[in-house]
Amino acid sequence: MTHLLFLPGAGGAAEFWHPLGKLLPDTYAKTYLNWPGLGHEAHRPGLDSLDALTAYAAARLQDDTVIVAQSMGGIFALRLALLYPQRVKKLVLTAASGGIDVMRFGASDWRPAYRAEYPNAAPWITEARADHTAEISSIAQPALLLWGDADTVSPVAVGRHLAGLLRDSRLQVIAGGTHAFAQDRAAEIAPLVESFLKT
């Protein structure tokens, strides 16, 4: 059975993905991961870096996993695809940073608003940096890239750049989609995700 591993963004809440997950068939096993210490999620000792959260997510992989990731979750999705190519079969990235420098593509700085909304989030999250540009071209898994054209945090230019780096990818632009379109417009993207899963 295909396993869907849902990774949220820096907001950290597994619930972000519930609207989409409910619309996808029950023939898929589904795991909704949260990020301890991020957003309003409770802190857990030792889970205080990108590397630690990568290992935390890796422990949830199964033999036939499709990773569905939003925003910062895309960093972990690409890391897992690189580290565990036999277990990660496909990627669905929505409004993701994807381990590249998004600022060079006109992205707005998300950190001040994040700190205002989540004052108790772990300090490291707004300081961490990851650039996997040199490695992304070695990812062979098929990838569906979903981007909103009204997203200022991860503009469509980021999605286009990732599509050019990944070997097997398809970019779909959601008209009027903001950074949270994967949650707010789950009914619109569910058919796109399901079609990708079936191919």
NUTOR-735134 format. One line per field, with one value per residue: residue in one letter; z, x, y of N, C-alpha, C, CB in turn; residue number from 1. Coordinates in Angstrom, 3 decimals. Glycine has a CB too. Layout:
% NUTOR-735134
code <- (A, ...)
n_zz <- (Z, ...)
n_xx <- (X, ...)
n_yy <- (Y, ...)
ca_zz <- (Z, ...)
ca_xx <- (X, ...)
ca_yy <- (Y, ...)
c_zz <- (Z, ...)
c_xx <- (X, ...)
c_yy <- (Y, ...)
cb_zz <- (Z, ...)
cb_xx <- (X, ...)
cb_yy <- (Y, ...)
pos <- (NUM, ...)
This chain:
% NUTOR-735134
code <- (M, T, H, L, L, F, L, P, G, A, G, G, A, A, E, F, W, H, P, L, G, K, L, L, P, D, T, Y, A, K, T, Y, L, N, W, P, G, L, G, H, E, A, H, R, P, G, L, D, S, L, D, A, L, T, A, Y, A, A, A, R, L, Q, D, D, T, V, I, V, A, Q, S, M, G, G, I, F, A, L, R, L, A, L, L, Y, P, Q, R, V, K, K, L, V, L, T, A, A, S, G, G, I, D, V, M, R, F, G, A, S, D, W, R, P, A, Y, R, A, E, Y, P, N, A, A, P, W, I, T, E, A, R, A, D, H, T, A, E, I, S, S, I, A, Q, P, A, L, L, L, W, G, D, A, D, T, V, S, P, V, A, V, G, R, H, L, A, G, L, L, R, D, S, R, L, Q, V, I, A, G, G, T, H, A, F, A, Q, D, R, A, A, E, I, A, P, L, V, E, S, F, L, K, T)
n_zz <- (0.000, -0.863, 0.925, 2.369, 3.466, 5.238, 5.486, 7.330, 7.082, 8.571, 10.486, 11.795, 12.475, 12.246, 11.480, 9.367, 6.985, 7.047, 5.665, 2.913, 3.067, 3.846, 1.543, -0.183, -1.380, 0.824, 0.331, 0.481, 2.878, 5.561, 7.098, 9.308, 10.047, 12.723, 13.685, 16.356, 18.672, 16.858, 15.502, 17.304, 18.474, 20.971, 22.620, 22.234, 23.774, 22.155, 19.560, 17.769, 15.454, 11.878, 11.030, 13.126, 12.927, 10.402, 10.840, 12.598, 10.895, 9.068, 10.478, 10.162, 7.619, 5.192, 3.141, 0.663, 0.170, -0.402, -0.252, 0.928, 1.010, 2.511, 2.107, 4.333, 4.889, 2.511, 2.413, 4.079, 2.683, 0.302, 1.406, 2.514, 0.204, -1.007, 0.878, 1.287, -1.178, -2.000, -0.517, -0.632, -2.964, -4.533, -4.819, -3.560, -3.709, -2.229, -2.504, -1.640, -0.047, -0.568, -0.118, -1.338, -2.015, -1.513, -1.445, -3.494, -5.529, -5.203, -2.901, 0.019, 3.341, 5.715, 8.398, 10.463, 10.676, 11.353, 13.882, 15.304, 15.231, 16.333, 19.070, 20.893, 19.484, 18.614, 18.725, 16.792, 14.320, 12.768, 12.198, 10.910, 7.960, 4.726, 1.866, -0.841, -3.482, -5.169, -4.971, -5.743, -8.421, -8.547, -7.635, -8.452, -8.239, -9.277, -9.275, -8.204, -8.487, -6.875, -6.987, -5.850, -7.526, -6.148, -4.024, -1.786, -0.118, -1.086, -4.130, -7.506, -9.151, -7.672, -7.725, -10.486, -10.765, -9.190, -10.677, -12.902, -11.855, -10.822, -11.989, -12.944, -13.098, -12.645, -12.949, -11.566, -11.602, -9.317, -9.757, -8.157, -5.782, -2.441, 0.114, 1.746, 0.202, -0.155, 2.008, 2.228, -0.218, -0.684, -1.936, -4.571, -5.295, -4.701, -6.788, -8.565, -7.107, -6.618, -9.232, -9.928, -8.083, -9.077, -11.523)
n_xx <- (0.843, 0.540, 2.115, 1.397, 3.189, 2.764, 4.112, 4.290, 4.731, 6.770, 4.951, 4.298, 2.101, 0.386, -2.227, -2.540, -2.569, -4.857, -7.336, -6.737, -5.832, -8.154, -9.612, -8.356, -8.156, -8.989, -7.486, -4.862, -2.298, -1.880, 0.159, 0.401, 2.601, 3.895, 5.872, 7.778, 8.222, 7.978, 5.926, 2.965, 3.473, 4.339, 7.508, 10.252, 12.912, 16.072, 15.108, 15.962, 17.013, 17.596, 18.735, 18.046, 15.240, 15.009, 15.853, 13.828, 11.590, 12.422, 12.178, 9.564, 9.206, 8.069, 8.156, 7.151, 6.783, 5.212, 6.025, 4.394, 4.644, 4.761, 5.886, 8.497, 8.621, 9.325, 12.102, 12.813, 11.569, 13.096, 15.590, 15.052, 14.429, 16.909, 18.459, 17.150, 16.470, 15.373, 13.113, 11.548, 9.251, 7.888, 7.407, 5.466, 5.367, 4.422, 4.255, 6.904, 10.131, 12.234, 14.954, 16.564, 17.897, 15.494, 15.198, 16.561, 14.818, 12.893, 11.373, 9.494, 10.501, 9.771, 10.157, 9.778, 6.907, 6.342, 7.566, 5.995, 3.517, 4.071, 5.418, 6.634, 7.960, 10.720, 13.892, 15.829, 14.650, 14.227, 16.745, 18.049, 19.583, 19.473, 20.840, 20.429, 20.976, 23.039, 22.679, 20.133, 19.672, 20.309, 18.194, 15.936, 13.321, 9.900, 8.260, 5.665, 4.970, 3.383, 2.279, 1.272, 0.193, -0.081, 1.536, 3.765, 5.757, 6.921, 7.506, 6.236, 8.446, 10.316, 9.290, 9.512, 12.274, 13.008, 11.719, 13.323, 15.649, 15.080, 14.979, 12.676, 9.898, 6.821, 5.278, 2.562, 0.593, -1.362, -3.942, -4.240, -3.492, -2.382, 0.207, -0.783, -2.421, -2.641, -3.963, -6.203, -7.434, -7.926, -9.757, -9.493, -6.908, -6.752, -7.646, -5.490, -3.316, -4.133, -4.273, -1.568, -0.523, -1.514, -0.264)
n_yy <- (-1.193, 2.173, 4.749, 7.828, 10.510, 13.299, 16.461, 19.384, 23.004, 25.595, 26.329, 24.054, 22.371, 19.320, 19.271, 20.984, 19.568, 18.005, 18.712, 18.155, 15.491, 14.124, 14.148, 12.472, 9.086, 6.319, 4.158, 4.728, 4.670, 6.934, 9.328, 11.956, 14.335, 16.324, 19.208, 19.247, 21.897, 23.942, 26.589, 26.435, 24.061, 21.627, 21.657, 19.366, 17.692, 17.664, 17.792, 20.023, 21.172, 21.322, 18.912, 17.174, 17.121, 16.055, 13.417, 12.694, 12.736, 10.807, 8.450, 7.836, 6.933, 4.558, 1.566, 2.297, 5.189, 8.296, 11.596, 14.416, 17.743, 20.997, 24.342, 25.032, 22.352, 21.217, 21.248, 19.117, 17.069, 16.920, 16.308, 13.766, 12.349, 12.334, 10.955, 8.527, 7.002, 4.557, 4.229, 6.527, 7.288, 9.185, 12.758, 15.441, 18.746, 21.738, 25.169, 25.374, 25.834, 24.228, 23.880, 25.802, 29.091, 31.229, 33.936, 35.164, 34.965, 36.796, 36.444, 37.303, 38.293, 36.024, 35.798, 37.932, 38.136, 35.515, 35.245, 37.029, 35.762, 33.270, 33.362, 31.636, 29.731, 27.592, 29.139, 28.493, 28.042, 30.340, 31.016, 29.001, 27.690, 26.238, 24.887, 23.081, 23.095, 22.105, 19.390, 18.696, 18.018, 15.367, 13.957, 11.537, 10.789, 11.082, 14.267, 16.373, 19.692, 22.227, 25.466, 28.704, 31.636, 33.967, 33.997, 35.328, 34.457, 32.124, 32.535, 31.925, 31.820, 30.420, 27.828, 27.346, 27.357, 25.145, 23.166, 23.172, 22.150, 19.603, 16.243, 14.881, 16.351, 18.185, 21.241, 22.909, 25.700, 27.469, 29.563, 32.639, 31.520, 31.592, 31.442, 29.459, 27.839, 25.081, 24.106, 25.833, 25.562, 22.880, 21.141, 21.835, 21.124, 18.439, 16.577, 16.902, 15.960, 13.307, 12.283, 12.418, 10.592, 8.229, 7.837)
ca_zz <- (0.000, -0.894, 2.181, 2.217, 4.637, 5.112, 6.250, 7.327, 7.041, 9.861, 11.447, 12.586, 12.834, 11.357, 11.026, 8.103, 5.859, 7.191, 4.610, 1.705, 3.339, 3.896, 0.179, -0.916, -1.067, 1.989, -0.100, 0.852, 4.290, 5.739, 8.335, 9.395, 10.980, 13.215, 13.989, 17.749, 18.928, 15.857, 15.617, 18.668, 18.885, 22.186, 22.427, 22.677, 23.866, 21.084, 18.234, 17.772, 14.270, 10.639, 11.010, 14.081, 12.388, 9.273, 11.419, 13.158, 9.773, 8.450, 11.265, 9.746, 6.253, 4.940, 1.929, -0.547, 0.699, -1.164, 0.688, 0.559, 1.886, 2.290, 2.569, 4.883, 4.808, 1.282, 2.704, 4.594, 1.605, -0.575, 2.173, 2.623, -1.130, -1.232, 1.829, 1.252, -2.497, -2.171, 0.254, -1.107, -4.352, -5.231, -4.020, -3.870, -3.028, -2.391, -1.994, -0.834, -0.231, -1.290, 0.092, -2.172, -1.519, -2.139, -1.469, -4.802, -6.470, -4.829, -1.760, 1.159, 4.570, 6.502, 9.807, 11.420, 10.878, 12.039, 15.292, 15.903, 15.368, 17.153, 19.903, 21.659, 18.598, 18.843, 18.069, 15.686, 13.042, 11.954, 11.953, 10.125, 6.513, 4.006, 0.419, -1.467, -4.930, -5.861, -4.864, -6.204, -9.745, -8.420, -7.204, -9.625, -8.008, -9.891, -8.347, -8.585, -7.856, -6.867, -6.527, -6.023, -8.150, -5.245, -2.860, -1.670, 0.684, -2.050, -5.431, -8.585, -9.674, -6.920, -8.308, -11.818, -10.584, -8.740, -11.810, -13.772, -11.195, -10.647, -13.240, -13.392, -12.336, -13.354, -12.182, -11.764, -10.921, -8.844, -9.919, -6.937, -4.610, -1.492, 0.669, 2.420, -0.691, -0.035, 3.038, 1.958, -1.474, -0.768, -2.906, -5.915, -5.619, -4.460, -8.029, -9.145, -6.332, -6.846, -10.577, -9.858, -7.341, -9.890, -12.701)
ca_xx <- (0.000, 1.278, 2.069, 1.539, 3.758, 2.461, 5.021, 3.859, 5.769, 7.302, 3.857, 4.496, 0.908, -0.032, -3.593, -2.514, -2.814, -6.064, -8.336, -6.358, -5.788, -9.517, -10.139, -7.633, -8.764, -8.537, -6.570, -3.522, -1.985, -1.565, 0.802, 0.476, 3.679, 4.038, 7.257, 7.881, 8.957, 7.693, 4.564, 2.458, 3.690, 5.140, 8.922, 10.771, 14.379, 16.849, 14.581, 16.299, 17.803, 17.127, 19.190, 17.259, 13.897, 15.134, 15.859, 12.484, 10.723, 12.909, 11.675, 8.179, 9.177, 7.784, 8.845, 6.564, 6.299, 5.125, 6.086, 3.603, 5.271, 4.442, 6.815, 9.738, 8.585, 9.995, 13.516, 12.905, 11.184, 14.245, 16.615, 14.670, 14.570, 18.342, 19.019, 16.436, 15.830, 14.635, 11.868, 10.756, 8.903, 7.457, 7.341, 4.502, 5.852, 3.512, 4.769, 8.053, 11.435, 12.953, 16.396, 17.287, 17.812, 14.298, 15.268, 17.046, 13.698, 11.929, 10.546, 9.474, 11.070, 8.675, 10.534, 9.115, 5.511, 6.357, 7.869, 4.831, 2.428, 4.516, 6.512, 7.283, 8.610, 12.154, 14.660, 16.688, 13.959, 14.390, 18.177, 18.564, 19.720, 19.761, 20.938, 20.698, 20.953, 23.991, 22.275, 18.764, 19.657, 20.504, 16.924, 15.319, 11.907, 8.956, 7.824, 4.609, 5.212, 2.180, 2.624, 0.255, 0.787, -0.219, 2.360, 4.955, 6.766, 7.617, 6.927, 6.246, 9.813, 10.983, 8.814, 10.099, 13.684, 13.063, 11.335, 14.485, 16.692, 14.656, 15.024, 11.350, 8.958, 5.771, 4.839, 1.183, 0.387, -2.729, -4.277, -4.697, -3.092, -1.460, 1.152, -1.515, -3.460, -2.779, -4.984, -7.400, -8.071, -7.646, -10.642, -9.009, -5.660, -6.866, -7.605, -4.149, -2.470, -4.565, -3.842, -0.118, -0.264, -1.923, 0.580)
ca_yy <- (0.000, 3.433, 5.496, 9.268, 11.174, 14.719, 17.302, 20.782, 24.029, 26.036, 26.402, 22.854, 21.610, 18.242, 19.551, 21.729, 18.678, 17.202, 18.901, 17.424, 14.060, 13.577, 14.074, 11.432, 7.785, 5.572, 3.100, 5.165, 4.857, 8.354, 9.772, 13.411, 14.648, 17.690, 19.578, 19.694, 23.132, 24.962, 27.079, 26.278, 22.675, 21.467, 21.388, 18.073, 17.749, 17.053, 18.118, 21.446, 21.521, 20.691, 17.523, 16.396, 16.927, 15.129, 12.075, 12.499, 12.390, 9.568, 7.323, 7.562, 6.415, 3.152, 1.099, 2.880, 6.465, 9.536, 12.706, 15.585, 18.733, 22.402, 25.374, 24.506, 20.894, 20.808, 20.986, 17.753, 16.165, 16.717, 15.593, 12.358, 11.752, 12.136, 9.986, 7.242, 6.912, 3.308, 4.280, 7.669, 6.979, 10.394, 13.977, 16.498, 19.945, 22.871, 26.446, 24.933, 26.474, 23.184, 23.861, 26.755, 30.462, 31.797, 35.400, 35.618, 34.903, 37.819, 36.063, 38.215, 37.734, 35.488, 35.634, 38.834, 37.747, 34.218, 35.491, 37.695, 34.781, 32.129, 33.879, 30.578, 28.762, 27.428, 30.207, 28.052, 27.919, 31.541, 31.194, 27.869, 27.850, 24.996, 25.073, 21.784, 23.319, 21.245, 17.983, 18.460, 17.385, 13.917, 13.358, 10.920, 10.511, 12.030, 15.310, 17.303, 20.987, 23.054, 26.824, 29.728, 32.824, 35.107, 33.665, 36.184, 33.762, 31.261, 32.916, 30.940, 31.715, 29.358, 26.575, 27.174, 27.016, 23.757, 22.320, 23.075, 21.379, 18.219, 15.471, 14.440, 17.163, 18.918, 22.406, 23.351, 26.980, 27.673, 30.975, 33.277, 30.754, 32.194, 30.471, 28.375, 27.329, 23.627, 23.893, 26.630, 25.143, 21.448, 20.495, 22.146, 20.430, 16.995, 15.798, 16.964, 15.054, 11.924, 11.894, 12.208, 9.363, 7.073, 7.662)
c_zz <- (0.000, 0.395, 1.888, 3.526, 4.436, 6.043, 6.185, 7.154, 8.440, 10.903, 12.321, 12.802, 11.789, 10.748, 9.718, 6.944, 5.957, 6.091, 3.319, 1.944, 3.334, 2.505, -0.674, -0.472, 0.155, 1.612, 0.161, 2.372, 4.470, 7.110, 8.286, 10.476, 11.458, 13.448, 15.428, 17.884, 17.938, 15.935, 17.070, 19.192, 20.101, 21.844, 22.907, 22.675, 22.698, 19.689, 18.024, 16.600, 13.042, 10.597, 11.938, 13.557, 11.146, 9.776, 11.988, 12.054, 9.146, 9.172, 10.880, 8.317, 6.233, 3.591, 0.649, -0.176, -0.354, -0.136, 0.120, 1.521, 1.480, 2.840, 3.071, 4.866, 3.559, 1.470, 3.164, 3.524, 0.693, 0.140, 2.255, 1.279, -1.449, -0.359, 1.692, -0.087, -2.716, -1.480, -0.200, -2.598, -5.179, -4.255, -4.514, -3.047, -3.297, -1.736, -1.178, -1.063, -0.920, -1.143, -0.878, -1.568, -2.202, -2.255, -2.823, -5.874, -6.059, -3.669, -0.663, 2.389, 5.506, 8.008, 10.765, 11.710, 11.631, 13.538, 16.010, 16.160, 16.328, 18.063, 20.684, 20.797, 18.853, 18.072, 16.820, 14.336, 12.171, 11.671, 11.018, 8.634, 5.885, 2.521, -0.211, -2.992, -5.680, -5.887, -5.538, -7.549, -9.684, -7.949, -8.431, -9.451, -8.718, -8.852, -8.981, -7.790, -8.004, -6.246, -6.758, -6.583, -7.331, -3.960, -2.842, -0.890, -0.187, -3.430, -6.473, -9.170, -8.948, -7.480, -9.676, -11.712, -10.138, -9.876, -12.778, -13.183, -11.083, -11.981, -13.821, -12.599, -13.254, -12.442, -12.573, -10.954, -10.587, -8.888, -8.619, -5.665, -3.743, -0.898, 1.305, 1.518, -0.537, 1.028, 2.651, 0.720, -1.738, -1.825, -4.337, -6.273, -5.420, -5.750, -8.688, -8.434, -6.601, -8.218, -10.604, -9.143, -8.187, -11.074, -12.339)
c_xx <- (0.880, 1.038, 2.285, 2.042, 3.614, 3.368, 4.553, 5.036, 6.197, 6.212, 3.776, 3.317, 0.559, -1.400, -3.643, -2.959, -4.112, -7.100, -7.997, -6.391, -7.155, -10.110, -9.446, -8.133, -8.153, -7.661, -5.111, -3.395, -1.490, -0.953, 0.934, 1.498, 3.571, 5.520, 7.327, 8.735, 8.688, 6.223, 4.124, 2.673, 4.610, 6.582, 9.256, 12.281, 15.044, 16.355, 14.732, 17.184, 17.177, 17.524, 18.359, 15.854, 13.917, 15.104, 14.485, 11.504, 11.129, 12.385, 10.246, 8.083, 8.791, 8.396, 8.335, 5.931, 6.304, 5.100, 5.315, 4.019, 4.906, 5.543, 8.119, 9.781, 9.260, 11.474, 13.682, 12.529, 12.367, 15.363, 16.299, 14.777, 16.028, 18.909, 18.411, 15.723, 15.031, 13.275, 10.956, 10.508, 8.540, 7.445, 6.194, 4.936, 4.906, 4.122, 6.035, 9.284, 12.380, 14.453, 17.183, 17.103, 16.648, 14.362, 15.737, 15.973, 12.572, 11.021, 10.613, 10.043, 9.925, 8.925, 9.875, 7.665, 5.418, 6.581, 6.697, 3.704, 2.789, 5.675, 7.259, 7.938, 10.108, 12.946, 15.411, 15.985, 14.116, 15.856, 18.742, 18.589, 20.031, 19.788, 21.375, 20.728, 21.848, 23.558, 20.949, 18.726, 19.867, 19.231, 16.178, 13.822, 11.024, 8.447, 6.719, 4.837, 3.961, 2.528, 1.455, 0.869, 0.562, 0.578, 3.597, 6.076, 7.593, 7.014, 7.034, 7.646, 10.612, 10.580, 9.404, 11.564, 13.830, 12.710, 12.497, 15.600, 16.353, 14.589, 13.648, 10.293, 7.951, 5.281, 3.422, 0.985, -1.098, -3.034, -4.839, -4.285, -2.098, -0.572, 0.441, -2.559, -3.674, -3.802, -6.291, -8.159, -7.796, -8.500, -10.174, -7.763, -5.745, -6.877, -6.219, -3.209, -2.845, -4.146, -2.353, 0.202, -0.546, -1.002, 1.856)
c_yy <- (1.245, 4.209, 6.970, 9.853, 12.673, 15.519, 18.756, 21.730, 24.410, 26.257, 25.170, 21.950, 20.553, 18.525, 20.333, 20.842, 17.888, 17.446, 18.140, 15.924, 13.412, 13.396, 13.018, 10.060, 7.093, 4.380, 3.463, 5.207, 6.288, 8.607, 11.282, 13.764, 16.096, 17.960, 20.082, 20.961, 24.238, 25.368, 27.053, 24.865, 22.600, 21.128, 19.978, 18.131, 17.029, 17.351, 19.620, 21.853, 20.878, 19.225, 16.648, 16.131, 16.041, 13.695, 11.715, 12.082, 11.062, 8.337, 6.957, 7.039, 4.941, 2.785, 1.739, 4.219, 7.564, 10.664, 13.892, 16.694, 20.151, 23.285, 24.764, 22.984, 20.367, 20.547, 19.546, 16.732, 15.870, 15.982, 14.098, 11.651, 11.459, 11.019, 8.595, 7.044, 5.625, 3.349, 5.418, 7.495, 8.210, 11.553, 14.863, 17.700, 21.099, 24.101, 26.246, 25.811, 25.496, 23.217, 24.709, 28.149, 31.170, 33.307, 35.917, 35.575, 35.848, 37.462, 37.119, 37.506, 37.323, 35.550, 36.624, 38.447, 36.424, 34.412, 36.154, 36.694, 33.657, 32.548, 32.802, 29.518, 28.743, 28.487, 29.759, 28.115, 29.159, 31.847, 30.130, 28.201, 26.492, 25.300, 23.755, 21.886, 22.340, 19.787, 17.680, 17.739, 15.880, 13.204, 12.840, 10.681, 11.537, 13.027, 16.145, 18.581, 21.841, 24.397, 27.764, 31.001, 34.095, 34.894, 34.557, 35.512, 32.826, 31.514, 31.805, 30.770, 30.643, 27.996, 26.314, 26.765, 25.565, 22.791, 22.138, 22.242, 19.894, 17.493, 15.195, 15.194, 17.830, 20.029, 22.784, 24.627, 27.149, 29.170, 31.544, 32.571, 31.503, 31.103, 29.278, 27.727, 25.822, 23.254, 24.576, 26.158, 23.671, 20.753, 20.723, 21.343, 18.920, 16.180, 15.798, 15.995, 13.610, 11.434, 11.591, 10.899, 8.124, 6.823, 6.933)
cb_zz <- (1.223, -2.117, 3.188, 1.796, 4.856, 5.427, 5.720, 8.616, 6.285, 9.681, 10.731, 13.847, 13.024, 12.110, 12.090, 7.832, 5.729, 8.524, 4.302, 1.234, 4.654, 4.723, -0.488, -0.692, -2.259, 2.787, -1.580, 0.241, 4.787, 5.558, 8.534, 9.713, 10.323, 14.525, 12.992, 18.614, 18.941, 14.439, 14.750, 18.722, 17.727, 23.085, 23.167, 21.774, 25.189, 21.270, 18.084, 19.061, 14.430, 9.412, 11.400, 15.423, 12.056, 8.480, 12.515, 13.858, 8.723, 8.436, 12.750, 9.875, 5.578, 4.965, 1.813, -1.193, 1.884, -2.113, 0.989, 0.625, 1.874, 2.933, 3.674, 6.292, 4.853, 0.232, 3.781, 5.820, 0.796, -1.100, 3.589, 3.166, -2.199, -0.964, 3.240, 2.408, -3.566, -1.634, 1.736, -0.817, -4.379, -5.873, -4.079, -3.548, -3.483, -1.782, -1.142, -1.157, 1.132, -2.706, 0.013, -3.662, -1.764, -1.357, -0.372, -5.238, -6.569, -5.986, -1.211, 1.435, 5.272, 6.097, 9.935, 10.895, 9.531, 11.447, 15.418, 14.988, 14.008, 16.247, 20.867, 22.556, 17.118, 18.429, 19.039, 15.936, 13.275, 12.641, 13.265, 10.368, 6.168, 4.330, 0.059, -1.037, -5.243, -5.212, -3.424, -6.308, -10.621, -7.445, -6.420, -9.932, -6.505, -10.536, -7.937, -8.323, -8.483, -6.089, -7.253, -4.699, -9.543, -4.914, -2.876, -1.001, 1.827, -1.650, -5.957, -9.684, -9.558, -5.411, -8.403, -12.639, -9.559, -7.552, -12.543, -14.083, -9.826, -9.951, -13.012, -13.221, -11.519, -13.780, -12.401, -11.341, -11.803, -7.395, -11.066, -6.967, -5.031, -0.377, 1.700, 3.674, -2.130, 0.294, 4.400, 1.791, -2.657, 0.581, -2.742, -6.033, -4.777, -3.671, -9.006, -9.067, -4.837, -6.695, -11.588, -9.138, -6.072, -10.392, -13.338)
cb_xx <- (-0.954, 0.865, 3.132, 0.197, 5.259, 0.969, 6.471, 3.118, 5.283, 8.090, 2.554, 4.981, -0.267, -0.060, -4.336, -1.103, -1.682, -6.683, -8.477, -4.968, -5.130, -10.419, -10.010, -6.097, -8.638, -9.726, -6.768, -3.210, -0.915, -2.826, 2.196, -0.934, 5.050, 3.211, 7.785, 8.472, 10.399, 8.042, 3.611, 0.979, 4.279, 4.544, 9.779, 10.263, 14.854, 16.874, 13.079, 16.985, 19.283, 17.689, 20.660, 17.187, 13.261, 16.436, 16.928, 11.990, 10.753, 14.431, 11.741, 7.342, 10.538, 6.241, 8.712, 5.502, 7.143, 3.847, 7.556, 2.035, 6.781, 3.101, 6.171, 9.927, 7.164, 9.808, 14.056, 12.004, 10.030, 14.753, 16.734, 13.247, 13.977, 19.097, 18.819, 15.418, 16.875, 15.449, 12.179, 11.481, 7.757, 6.059, 8.689, 2.996, 7.285, 2.117, 3.711, 8.394, 12.026, 12.627, 16.883, 16.785, 19.143, 13.072, 16.202, 18.219, 13.169, 11.102, 10.987, 8.029, 12.022, 8.415, 12.009, 9.153, 4.784, 7.454, 9.115, 4.329, 2.074, 4.947, 5.971, 6.292, 8.324, 12.608, 15.639, 17.168, 12.497, 13.742, 18.934, 17.708, 20.834, 18.707, 21.937, 19.645, 21.380, 25.341, 22.191, 18.016, 20.719, 21.649, 16.049, 16.004, 11.604, 7.763, 9.009, 3.171, 6.453, 1.015, 3.886, -0.448, 0.217, -1.695, 2.767, 4.590, 6.102, 7.501, 7.614, 5.265, 10.530, 10.636, 7.315, 9.969, 14.340, 12.112, 10.131, 14.998, 16.949, 13.301, 15.734, 11.175, 9.699, 4.592, 5.790, 0.151, 0.891, -2.921, -5.286, -6.155, -2.504, -2.229, 2.047, -2.192, -3.105, -1.430, -4.496, -7.021, -7.570, -7.873, -12.064, -8.712, -4.541, -8.123, -8.630, -3.593, -2.582, -6.076, -4.171, 0.566, -1.107, -3.333, 0.907)
cb_yy <- (0.004, 4.279, 4.973, 9.922, 10.774, 14.995, 17.166, 21.108, 25.261, 27.309, 26.597, 23.230, 22.548, 16.915, 20.316, 22.285, 17.733, 17.476, 20.380, 17.849, 13.814, 14.485, 15.416, 11.557, 6.876, 5.099, 2.810, 6.550, 3.815, 9.212, 9.093, 14.043, 14.401, 17.914, 20.665, 18.578, 22.852, 24.452, 26.248, 26.627, 21.861, 20.379, 22.432, 16.916, 17.137, 15.607, 17.674, 21.803, 21.070, 21.422, 17.442, 17.119, 18.274, 15.396, 11.972, 13.798, 13.492, 9.545, 7.648, 8.819, 6.611, 2.866, -0.387, 1.912, 6.891, 9.567, 13.098, 15.295, 18.567, 22.762, 26.211, 25.003, 20.410, 21.848, 21.966, 17.586, 16.757, 18.050, 16.186, 12.233, 12.678, 13.430, 10.479, 7.160, 7.023, 2.145, 4.433, 9.031, 6.010, 10.204, 14.744, 16.065, 20.301, 22.560, 27.148, 23.477, 26.944, 23.267, 22.479, 26.708, 31.227, 31.408, 35.903, 34.778, 33.472, 38.140, 34.703, 38.723, 38.769, 34.074, 35.758, 40.252, 37.639, 33.302, 36.362, 38.835, 34.193, 30.936, 34.891, 29.931, 29.090, 26.011, 30.785, 26.640, 27.647, 32.727, 31.170, 26.611, 28.888, 23.888, 26.224, 20.762, 24.740, 21.355, 17.587, 19.778, 18.002, 13.626, 14.393, 9.613, 10.502, 11.276, 16.208, 16.703, 21.701, 22.360, 27.354, 30.016, 33.015, 35.346, 32.163, 37.500, 32.973, 29.736, 34.166, 31.349, 33.057, 29.449, 26.584, 28.471, 27.957, 23.547, 22.919, 24.435, 21.942, 18.162, 14.163, 12.893, 18.214, 17.973, 23.596, 22.240, 28.166, 27.097, 31.163, 33.389, 29.436, 32.953, 31.145, 28.904, 27.649, 22.988, 24.418, 28.082, 26.000, 20.796, 21.007, 23.633, 20.981, 16.703, 16.343, 18.396, 15.357, 11.806, 12.996, 13.387, 9.329, 7.270, 9.011)
pos <- (1, 2, 3, 4, 5, 6, 7, 8, 9, 10, 11, 12, 13, 14, 15, 16, 17, 18, 19, 20, 21, 22, 23, 24, 25, 26, 27, 28, 29, 30, 31, 32, 33, 34, 35, 36, 37, 38, 39, 40, 41, 42, 43, 44, 45, 46, 47, 48, 49, 50, 51, 52, 53, 54, 55, 56, 57, 58, 59, 60, 61, 62, 63, 64, 65, 66, 67, 68, 69, 70, 71, 72, 73, 74, 75, 76, 77, 78, 79, 80, 81, 82, 83, 84, 85, 86, 87, 88, 89, 90, 91, 92, 93, 94, 95, 96, 97, 98, 99, 100, 101, 102, 103, 104, 105, 106, 107, 108, 109, 110, 111, 112, 113, 114, 115, 116, 117, 118, 119, 120, 121, 122, 123, 124, 125, 126, 127, 128, 129, 130, 131, 132, 133, 134, 135, 136, 137, 138, 139, 140, 141, 142, 143, 144, 145, 146, 147, 148, 149, 150, 151, 152, 153, 154, 155, 156, 157, 158, 159, 160, 161, 162, 163, 164, 165, 166, 167, 168, 169, 170, 171, 172, 173, 174, 175, 176, 177, 178, 179, 180, 181, 182, 183, 184, 185, 186, 187, 188, 189, 190, 191, 192, 193, 194, 195, 196, 197, 198, 199)
